[in-house]
């Protein structure tokens, strides 16, 4: 199960979102963090991917 976090960033006229997802690695009990800066309308789609 992945935990997620979203922060909204505003730079000039563009509104961006920094999304961070915690993903469990398949072969072990450890987790890794994957983060990206995308448009707010695409955040739910990106977080829904495995």
Protein Blocks (a to p, Z undefined) as FASTA:
>chain_A
ZZdddddddehjbccdddddddddfklmbdcdddddddfklmmmmmmpZZ
